[in-house]
């Protein structure tokens, strides 16, 4: 599925390592799902932050992701290579914004984010099809995360709920 040269590059270049979700994007099947799974323990770390700092961290990760995904795509000469899964990290972290941490919320957030990311309802599909570059790689997952976050809060996963 993936070129062995790409696999080696992921572990030789920090930008590739981050873009490929700490290596999770090298999964032969469903790399986005594996990327989201790797995002969970990182979420558990950042979930301890105050809400404002959590938001700042996610915004910074988005900005970093735009740059990293752009440069790695250029290196690989492939727009939105299937192994680039850092966008899933940020999308999942957005999903979980202001959601109390429990095993049920982590699993529900995972399922809802993957549903929106795979199904790609409007405007996610339009963004995926029409926006290019690092921003294009990131933005559809950001919107999937926003929709999944709204769904999490709508079904009662909220601070104090």
FENTAJO-V702158 format. One record per residue. N is the residue number from 0. RES is the residue in one small letter. D_FIRST is the distance of its C-alpha to the first C-alpha in Angstrom with 1 decimal. Layout:
((N,RES,D_FIRST) (N,RES,D_FIRST))
This chain:
((0,x,0.0) (1,x,3.8) (2,x,6.7) (3,x,9.1) (4,x,11.8) (5,x,10.8) (6,x,10.6) (7,x,14.0) (8,x,15.3) (9,x,14.9) (10,x,17.4) (11,x,19.6) (12,x,20.4) (13,x,22.0) (14,x,21.1) (15,x,17.3) (16,x,17.9) (17,x,19.8) (18,x,17.6) (19,x,14.6) (20,x,17.2) (21,x,18.2) (22,x,14.8) (23,x,14.1) (24,x,11.6) (25,x,9.2) (26,x,9.2) (27,x,6.3) (28,x,8.6) (29,x,11.4) (30,x,11.1) (31,x,14.4) (32,x,16.1) (33,x,15.3) (34,x,16.5) (35,x,19.6) (36,x,20.3) (37,x,20.4) (38,x,22.7) (39,x,25.2) (40,x,26.7) (41,x,27.1) (42,x,28.8) (43,x,31.1) (44,x,32.2) (45,x,32.9) (46,x,34.4) (47,x,37.5) (48,x,38.2) (49,x,40.9) (50,x,39.7) (51,x,40.5) (52,x,38.6) (53,x,35.6) (54,x,35.6) (55,x,36.0) (56,x,33.1) (57,x,30.8) (58,x,32.1) (59,x,31.6) (60,x,28.0) (61,x,27.5) (62,x,29.1) (63,x,27.1) (64,x,23.9) (65,x,24.9) (66,x,25.4) (67,x,22.4) (68,x,19.9) (69,x,21.7) (70,x,21.7) (71,x,18.1) (72,x,17.1) (73,x,19.6) (74,x,18.3) (75,x,14.7) (76,x,16.4) (77,x,14.4) (78,x,16.4) (79,x,15.2) (80,x,11.6) (81,x,10.0) (82,x,10.2) (83,x,13.8) (84,x,15.7) (85,x,19.1) (86,x,20.4) (87,x,19.9) (88,x,22.1) (89,x,24.8) (90,x,24.6) (91,x,25.1) (92,x,27.9) (93,x,29.6) (94,x,29.4) (95,x,31.3) (96,x,34.0) (97,x,37.4) (98,x,36.1) (99,x,37.8) (100,x,35.5) (101,x,35.4) (102,x,32.8) (103,x,33.4) (104,x,32.9) (105,x,29.7) (106,x,28.2) (107,x,29.7) (108,x,28.5) (109,x,24.9) (110,x,25.2) (111,x,26.9) (112,x,24.7) (113,x,21.5) (114,x,23.5) (115,x,24.6) (116,x,21.2) (117,x,19.5) (118,x,22.6) (119,x,23.5) (120,x,27.2) (121,x,29.3) (122,x,29.3) (123,x,25.8) (124,x,24.2) (125,x,26.6) (126,x,25.8) (127,x,22.1) (128,x,22.8) (129,x,25.6) (130,x,25.5) (131,x,23.5) (132,x,22.9) (133,x,22.7) (134,x,25.3) (135,x,23.3) (136,x,20.3) (137,x,22.7) (138,x,25.4) (139,x,23.8) (140,x,22.9) (141,x,26.5) (142,x,28.0) (143,x,26.0) (144,x,27.3) (145,x,30.8) (146,x,30.8) (147,x,29.6) (148,x,32.2) (149,x,34.9) (150,x,33.9) (151,x,34.2) (152,x,37.6) (153,x,38.7) (154,x,38.2) (155,x,40.1) (156,x,37.8) (157,x,40.0) (158,x,42.0) (159,x,45.3) (160,x,44.2))
